Amino acid sequence: MRWMRPSRTLLDCAEVSEAIDPGLLEELVRRESARVVGMLVRMLGSVDRAEEILQESLVAALERWPTEGLPRNPGAWLATVAKHRALDELRLGRIHDVKHATIARESERATTPEPPEAIPDDRLRLVFTCCHPALSPESQVAITLRLVCGLSTDEIARAFLVSEPTIAQRLVRAKRTIAERKVPYEVPGTAELPARLAAVLAVVYLVFNEGYSASAGSTLQRVDLAREAIELGTLLAQLLPGEPEVHGLLALMELQTSRSAARTDAAGNVVLLEDQDRQRWDRARIARGLTHLAHARERGDAGPYCLQAEIAACHATAGSWGDTDWRRIAELYAELGHIAPSPVVELNRAVAVAMADGATAGLAIVDALRDAPGLRDYRLLPATRADLLRRLGRTAEARAEYERALALTANRAERVFLERRLAECGGDPGTAKER
């Protein structure tokens, strides 16, 4: 059975039954799938088969819940069904290498109390487990985003700024490495956590990015993903309170999310930062973000997440668009680019430079990035260039860039915004087709 994103599978099935709330199912699957997959991989030693059995269990749920009613504990129901299917698989001898050892272990688990876990949360425990040092850092993050967070191959590719086939190959290699090296699917001990922290932080960061600015779909934001990332960041801060980058990432997420309510209007249309009603910003989130940023400053030198939090704090503490310290933001992006070089960072610096020194200065930086391999299909490169050209009165060039940005954009809210800008430049939005 081909892997499908669990929430999509459930939602597709749920459309044929009015007895099940699709929103409830999506939330349930996001919460429970990670724990079920973790259990299945531990039992079967096979990522592929674990994914398949999870899907089979979800289909079973959709067949029974509409008539029998939603179980009191749907997560436990899914886990029980999945575990029974896995044990049946083992008893039939389909997975010989792990058959006897797993059956014996599961029998022992049923009668022996388990010791307290070093990581108290199921989701965070599975993230640390997936980020195994036997895999390359890129593979650790990719397979964790797929198994634990339910992101599709396309969404992961957009997060990494690479092609979908590249991510698919990376996932295949990661699964092959797990199988060939018999990588133990075990929760790391407390002493092993720091070595896996960089990959774990990358996972939480990319999940948040997809939630804060959805790469596809009908809405600008995916609130469930952003909320889950913040929950994981909060747990990380409790687990590793002395790590500055943990506090830096949590500060960044809190500060960015503080603007969520003001980023779209009542119809779901994009509202730019300069036009947002700052009275709608969540002051409690801003306060929490600034507190975590202060903790990060106290605990060590600024890393990539701390620097991004500093940038977010510049926006969060500015009384108005005109009060924003763009020169300071440009300096922070330059520092970020020094310790974590990235064409995306340089693109963001270009925007800050344009605000501080004028559109011509910003455009010079953007033009130097036009051939950067990582930005070839990145929608924000032509969108940024189009905006700068529009501000300079070069409308014909701006139209061409808006059309290119539209061709690369899969998010409906972003497309509506770009179409409006294109029309303002005298272009025809109907000529720009999404890839």
C-alpha positions in Angstrom: 0.0 0.0 0.0 1.4 3.4 -1.0 1.9 5.8 1.9 -0.6 8.6 2.1 -0.6 11.4 4.6 -2.8 10.1 7.4 -4.9 13.2 7.8 -5.6 13.3 4.1 -6.6 9.6 4.0 -9.0 10.1 6.9 -10.5 13.2 5.5 -11.0 11.6 2.1 -12.8 8.7 3.7 -14.8 11.0 6.1 -16.3 12.8 3.2 -18.6 9.9 2.6 -20.0 10.0 6.2 -21.6 12.9 7.9 -21.3 11.1 11.2 -17.7 12.1 11.6 -16.3 15.6 12.0 -13.4 15.9 9.6 -11.8 18.6 11.8 -11.9 16.2 14.8 -10.4 13.4 12.7 -7.6 15.6 11.4 -6.7 16.7 15.0 -6.9 13.1 16.2 -4.7 11.7 13.5 -2.1 14.4 14.0 -2.0 13.8 17.7 -2.0 10.0 17.6 -0.3 8.8 14.5 3.2 9.6 15.8 2.7 7.4 18.8 1.2 4.5 16.7 3.9 4.6 14.1 6.6 4.6 16.8 5.1 1.6 18.4 4.8 -0.2 15.0 8.3 0.5 13.9 9.6 -0.7 17.3 7.6 -3.9 16.9 8.2 -4.7 13.2 11.6 -3.1 12.5 10.1 -1.8 9.2 9.1 1.8 8.5 7.3 0.9 5.3 5.2 -1.8 7.0 4.5 0.4 10.0 3.1 3.1 7.6 0.9 0.5 5.9 -0.5 -0.9 9.1 -1.3 2.6 10.3 -3.3 3.2 7.2 -5.1 -0.1 7.5 -6.0 0.8 11.1 -7.3 4.2 10.0 -9.4 2.7 7.3 -10.8 0.2 9.9 -11.7 3.2 12.1 -13.6 4.9 9.3 -15.5 1.7 8.6 -16.6 1.2 12.3 -16.8 4.6 13.9 -19.7 5.9 11.9 -22.0 3.1 13.0 -20.5 2.2 16.4 -19.8 5.8 17.5 -16.5 7.5 18.3 -14.6 5.5 21.0 -14.1 7.2 24.4 -10.4 7.1 23.7 -9.9 7.1 19.9 -6.1 7.1 20.2 -6.0 4.0 22.4 -8.5 2.3 19.9 -6.2 3.0 17.0 -3.1 1.9 18.9 -4.8 -1.4 20.0 -6.0 -2.2 16.5 -2.6 -1.4 15.0 -0.8 -3.5 17.6 -3.0 -6.5 17.0 -2.4 -6.3 13.2 1.3 -6.1 13.8 1.3 -9.1 16.1 -0.8 -11.1 13.6 1.9 -10.2 11.0 4.6 -11.4 13.2 2.8 -14.7 14.1 2.3 -15.4 10.5 6.0 -15.2 10.1 6.0 -12.5 7.5 8.8 -10.6 9.2 11.1 -13.3 10.3 14.0 -11.3 11.8 12.0 -9.7 14.6 9.3 -12.2 15.1 10.2 -14.1 18.2 12.0 -11.3 20.0 9.2 -8.9 19.4 6.4 -11.2 20.5 8.4 -12.0 23.7 9.0 -8.4 24.4 5.4 -7.4 23.9 4.3 -10.1 26.2 6.7 -8.9 28.8 5.5 -5.3 28.4 2.0 -6.4 29.2 3.0 -7.7 32.6 6.0 -5.5 33.6 5.6 -1.8 34.5 7.8 0.4 32.4 10.3 2.7 34.0 9.8 6.5 33.7 10.8 7.9 30.4 13.5 10.5 30.0 11.2 12.3 27.6 7.6 12.6 29.0 5.8 13.4 25.7 5.0 10.8 23.1 5.5 13.1 20.1 8.7 14.6 21.3 10.0 11.1 22.3 9.4 9.9 18.7 11.1 13.0 17.2 14.2 12.3 19.2 14.0 8.6 18.3 13.8 9.3 14.6 16.8 11.7 14.7 19.2 8.8 14.9 22.9 9.6 14.3 23.1 6.6 11.9 21.2 8.7 9.4 22.5 11.9 7.7 21.2 15.1 9.3 19.1 15.8 6.2 17.6 12.3 6.3 16.9 12.6 10.1 14.9 15.7 9.6 13.1 14.5 6.4 12.0 11.1 7.8 10.9 12.7 11.1 8.8 15.3 9.2 7.2 12.4 7.3 6.6 9.9 10.1 6.0 12.1 13.1 4.6 15.3 11.7 2.6 13.9 8.7 4.0 16.3 6.1 3.8 15.2 2.5 6.8 14.7 0.3 5.9 17.9 -1.5 5.7 19.9 1.7 9.0 18.6 2.9 10.6 19.4 -0.5 9.3 23.0 -0.3 10.8 23.2 3.2 14.2 22.1 2.0 14.0 24.1 -1.2 14.7 21.0 -3.3 12.7 18.9 -5.7 10.1 16.4 -4.6 12.1 13.4 -6.2 15.1 14.5 -4.2 13.1 14.2 -1.0 11.6 10.9 -2.1 15.0 9.4 -2.7 16.2 10.8 0.7 13.3 9.0 2.4 14.0 5.8 0.6 17.7 5.9 1.6 16.8 6.6 5.2 14.5 3.6 5.4 17.0 1.4 3.7 19.7 2.5 6.2 17.4 1.8 9.1 16.6 -1.7 7.7 20.2 -2.7 6.6 21.9 -1.5 9.7 19.1 -2.7 12.0 19.0 0.7 13.6 17.4 0.2 17.0 14.2 2.2 17.2 14.7 3.1 20.8 14.2 6.3 22.8 17.7 7.8 23.5 18.8 8.2 27.1 19.3 11.7 28.7 23.0 11.7 27.9 22.3 11.2 24.1 19.8 14.1 23.8 22.2 17.0 23.1 23.8 15.1 20.2 20.3 14.9 18.5 19.1 18.4 19.5 20.1 20.2 16.2 18.0 17.8 14.1 15.1 18.0 16.6 15.2 21.8 16.5 15.2 21.7 12.7 12.1 19.5 12.7 10.2 21.8 15.0 11.3 24.8 13.1 10.2 23.4 9.7 6.9 22.2 11.1 6.3 25.7 12.4 7.2 27.3 9.1 4.7 25.2 7.3 2.1 26.1 9.9 2.9 29.8 9.9 3.0 30.1 6.1 1.4 27.1 4.4 3.1 26.1 1.1 -0.2 25.0 -0.4 -3.9 24.8 0.4 -6.6 27.4 0.7 -5.5 29.3 3.8 -2.4 31.3 4.6 -1.8 29.6 7.9 -2.2 26.1 9.3 -3.0 26.8 12.9 -2.8 23.2 14.0 0.8 22.8 12.8 2.0 26.1 14.3 0.3 25.2 17.6 1.9 21.7 17.6 5.4 23.2 17.0 5.0 25.6 19.9 3.8 22.8 22.1 6.9 20.8 21.2 9.1 23.8 21.7 7.6 24.4 25.1 8.3 20.7 26.1 11.9 21.1 24.8 12.4 24.1 27.0 11.2 22.1 30.0 13.4 19.2 29.1 16.6 21.1 28.2 16.2 24.5 30.0 19.9 25.3 29.7 20.0 25.2 25.9 19.9 28.8 24.4 18.8 27.7 21.0 15.8 25.9 22.5 14.7 29.2 24.1 15.6 31.1 20.9 13.4 28.9 18.8 10.5 29.0 21.2 10.9 32.8 21.4 10.8 33.0 17.6 7.6 30.9 17.3 5.8 32.9 20.0 6.7 36.2 18.5 5.8 35.2 15.0 2.5 33.7 16.1 1.6 36.8 18.0 0.7 38.4 14.6 -1.5 35.5 13.3 -4.9 37.1 13.9 -3.9 40.2 12.0 -2.2 38.5 9.0 -5.5 37.9 7.1 -8.8 39.8 6.8 -12.3 38.3 7.4 -12.2 36.8 3.9 -8.9 35.1 4.4 -7.0 37.6 2.3 -3.3 38.4 3.0 -2.7 41.6 5.1 0.9 42.8 4.8 2.8 43.6 7.9 2.7 47.4 7.1 -1.1 47.3 7.0 -1.8 45.1 10.0 -3.8 46.4 13.0 -1.2 46.0 15.7 -4.0 46.2 18.3 -4.9 42.6 17.2 -1.4 41.3 18.0 -1.3 38.9 20.9 0.5 40.7 23.7 0.7 37.7 25.9 2.5 35.8 23.2 4.9 38.7 22.7 5.6 38.8 26.4 6.3 35.0 26.5 8.5 35.4 23.4 10.5 38.2 24.9 11.0 36.2 28.1 12.3 33.2 26.3 14.6 35.5 24.2 16.0 36.9 27.5 16.6 33.4 28.7 18.4 32.6 25.5 20.6 35.7 25.8 21.6 34.7 29.4 22.6 31.1 28.4 25.1 31.7 25.6 26.1 33.2 22.3 23.3 33.8 19.7 22.7 31.0 17.3 20.5 30.9 14.2 17.2 30.6 16.1 18.2 33.3 18.6 19.1 35.7 15.8 15.8 35.1 14.1 14.0 35.7 17.4 15.9 39.0 17.7 14.6 40.0 14.3 11.0 39.0 15.2 11.4 41.0 18.4 12.3 44.1 16.4 8.9 43.8 14.7 7.0 42.9 17.8 8.2 45.8 19.8 7.9 48.5 17.1 5.0 50.8 17.8 4.2 51.2 14.2 5.5 50.3 10.7 7.3 53.6 10.6 9.0 52.9 13.9 10.6 49.6 12.7 14.4 49.6 13.0 15.1 48.2 9.6 18.8 49.0 9.8 19.1 46.8 12.9 17.1 44.1 11.2 19.4 44.2 8.2 22.4 43.9 10.5 20.9 40.9 12.3 20.2 39.2 8.9 23.9 39.8 8.0 25.0 38.2 11.2 22.6 35.3 10.6 24.0 34.8 7.1 27.5 34.7 8.5 26.8 31.8 10.9 24.2 30.0 8.9 24.7 31.0 5.2 21.5 30.6 3.1 20.1 32.3 0.0 16.8 32.7 1.9 18.5 34.6 4.6 20.2 36.8 2.0 16.8 37.4 0.3 15.3 38.5 3.7 18.3 40.8 4.2 17.6 42.3 0.8 14.1 43.3 2.0 15.4 44.9 5.2 18.1 46.8 3.2 15.4 48.0 0.8 13.4 49.4 3.7 16.5 51.0 5.3 18.3 52.3 2.2 15.8 52.2 -0.6 14.4 49.7 -3.2 17.4 50.1 -5.5 19.8 48.9 -2.8 17.6 45.9 -2.0 17.1 45.1 -5.7 20.9 44.8 -6.2 21.0 42.1 -3.6 18.0 40.3 -5.0 19.4 40.3 -8.5 22.6 38.7 -7.3 20.5 35.8 -6.0 18.6 35.1 -9.3 20.8 32.2 -10.2 21.1 30.6 -6.8 20.2 26.9 -7.2 18.2 26.8 -4.0 15.9 29.7 -5.1 15.2 28.5 -8.6 11.7 27.5 -7.8 11.3 29.6 -4.6 8.1 31.7 -5.1 9.3 34.5 -2.8 12.3 35.4 -5.0 10.2 36.6 -8.0 7.6 38.0 -5.6 10.2 40.1 -3.7 11.8 41.2 -7.0 8.4 42.2 -8.4 7.6 44.3 -5.3 10.9 46.2 -5.5 10.4 46.8 -9.3 6.9 48.0 -8.7 8.1 50.5 -6.0 10.7 51.7 -8.5 8.0 52.3 -11.2 9.4 49.5 -13.5 5.9 48.0 -14.0 6.6 45.9 -17.1 9.4 44.1 -15.4 7.3 43.8 -12.2 4.4 42.2 -14.2 6.8 39.5 -15.5 8.0 38.7 -12.0 4.5 38.6 -10.6 3.5 36.1 -13.3 6.5 34.0 -12.5 5.7 34.1 -8.7 2.1 33.1 -9.4 3.4 30.1 -11.5 5.3 28.9 -8.4 2.7 29.5 -5.8 0.3 26.7 -4.6 -1.3 28.6 -1.7 -4.7 30.1 -2.6 -4.4 33.1 -0.3 -1.0 34.0 -1.6 -2.2 33.6 -5.2 -5.1 36.0 -4.6 -2.7 38.6 -3.2 -0.2 38.2 -6.2 -3.1 38.4 -8.7 -4.2 41.7 -7.1 -0.7 43.1 -7.4 -0.4 41.9 -11.0 -3.6 43.6 -11.9 -2.4 46.8 -10.2 0.6 46.6 -12.6 -1.7 46.3 -15.6 -1.3 42.5 -16.0 -3.9 39.8 -16.6 -4.0 37.4 -13.6 -5.7 34.8 -15.9 -2.5 34.4 -17.9 -0.5 33.2 -14.9 -1.0 29.4 -14.4 0.1 27.5 -11.3 2.6 24.8 -11.9 
